[in-house]
Amino acid sequence: MFADSFKISHVLVLIFAFALRDSQSLRLNSAPEIDDSLTYLWPLPAEFTSGNDSLSVDPGLSLDVAGQGGNSGILREAFDRYRRIVFKHSGGVSVFDRLWGRRSVYDISKLKVIVNSDSEELQLGVDESYTLFVAKNDGQSIIGEATIEANTVYGALRGLETFSQLCAFDYETKSVLVYKAPWYIQDKPRFAYRGLLLDTSRHFLPINVIKQIIESMSYAKLNVLHWHIIDEQSFPLEVPSYPNLWKGSYTKWERYTVEDAYEIVNFAKVRGINVMAEVDIPGHAESWGTGYPDLWPSASCTEPLDVTKNFTFDVISGILTDMRKIFPFELFHLGGDEVNTDCWSSTPHVKQWLQERNMTTKDAYQYFVLKAQEIAISKSWTPVNWEETFNTFAANLNPRTIVHNWLGAGVCPKAVAKGFRCIFSNQGVWYLDHLDVPWDKFYTAEPVEGINDISKQELVLGGEVCMWGETADTSNVQQTIWPRAAAAAERLWSKRDAISTGNIALTALPRLQYFRCLLTRRGVQAAPVANKYARSPPSGPGSCYVQ
């Protein structure tokens, strides 16, 4: 009996030993190997050189400013924000050094930021270029240590983000280091418009969640939040001129006050991000009639909005007047997509109105869109419309219209050929709610594909990934956005030739996995990169850097 027990125990020990050896081998084999030939900055800068030195960064890093814009509050706030990110490990000072009063000597003790302009106006095409120099101060260099120079404070913000990505915490020395120094970076965006659409009608998103998303956008150098506030399901925004409109919200707790919206705009501005609001008309507007039923053509025809009534356009004008006080960005999105006009022709008073004017429902759709455009333009806005407006009546669209592509490829080439500006958001590659679209499809999508004339390419303002909210709320929105939105962000920022050659599984994937881990370290709930379906959890144990 004892011998049998001993044999069984011995066998179990051997099994455990072999299992332990195999599990250790598995862990060792799955350990990620960082390819030092790659540059782990995301998005990839336009021009850069690096070296082989490692420089230590003082946890008491100070800000030294110069230039007409050096005293910007936006700059100082951003420096403090990034310093907290870089030195999140106990201030970066060893507890033993603090106890013994020892002071370390660091290679980089201050960050000099030169901002040439004191203007803080943030509009489309603002100069976001910057240079960044990081080197050991040998007492001979004119620049020395770490220096960012930019024409605007918004260029300086992009430089601060890049500097923060150069800084890495070393667990052996318990200090922050900059590897591969000296660095010299000259950087600027390829496209002026680099957007993310956020839908708060299909699911309400609290203010703090929207702020978290805006913060994460700045890490990838995205610069436009397209806020799709209102849709047929809910009208959550306060409109003082027509206070019953937000009766169309899901509940009285799922609403945005004027002050909330203003807070979001200001939060975004100090991160170099514009907020473009959208009021999608004449379709996608059923929720408007909850507070003002006269906006519906009839009880059985609740959208499109009633084209026959002056009241409809009075309400639109009131909404835009109130929103103009909140949203200073020069672009305003008027929607215009997926307009099914069938019930217009079956509603007696609308049918009569059409007959009196010898108009078809298609004519009435055009009439509505153009009248809404006139209202927006009268309030000093440039109208943006979904591509159906261009596809249906391009010849009559206001020439200032920006065409927003979404249905598929080939629209931007047609739009710019007719002199319109265009934003690229092809649903086949840049819709984040399409969970089966992998990272590489986002990465290789090209906004100017099919446009060979350079002067016409310049009419493509950029592009936007779209986070439609039918199946996304606070519980999963961030992992649906990230990291695939970052793949598009590099396409929109970096030089086309620099990121379009070679095997992207070797040149881009490891870098994107690294950036995804940077996001998670910063508290962003970014999903694994290589999932078959986006926002899925990891399939098993392993390093962040290989998922």
Buried (B, 14 or more C-beta within 10 A) or exposed (E): EEEEEEEEEEEEEEEEEEEEEEEEEEEEEEEBEEEEEBBBBBBBBBEBEBBEBBBBBBBBBEBBBBBEBBEBEBBBEBBEBBBEBBBBBEEBBBEEEEEEEEEEEBBBBBBBBBBBBEBBEBEBEBBBBBBBBBBBBEEEEEBBBBBBBBBBBBBBBBBBBBBBBBBBBBEEEBBBBBBBBBBBBBBBBBBBBBBBBBBBBBBBBBBEBBBBBBBBBBBBBBBBBBBBBBBBBBBBBBBEBBEEBBBBBBEEEBBBBBEBBBBBBEBBBBBBBBBBBBBBBBBBBBBBBBBBEEBBBBEEBBBBBBBBBEEBBEBBBBBBBBBBEBBBBEBBBBBBBBBEBEBBEEBEEBBEBBEEEEBEBEBBBBBBBBBBBEBBBEEEBBBBBBBBBBEBBBEEBBEBBBBBBBBEBEBBBBBBEEEBBBBBBBBEBBBBBBBEBBBBBBBBBBBBBEBEEEEBBEBBBBBBBBBBBEEBBEEBBBBBBBBBBBBBBBBBBBBEEBBBEEEBEEBBBBBBBBBBBBBBEBEBBBBBBBBEEBBEEEEEEBEBBBB
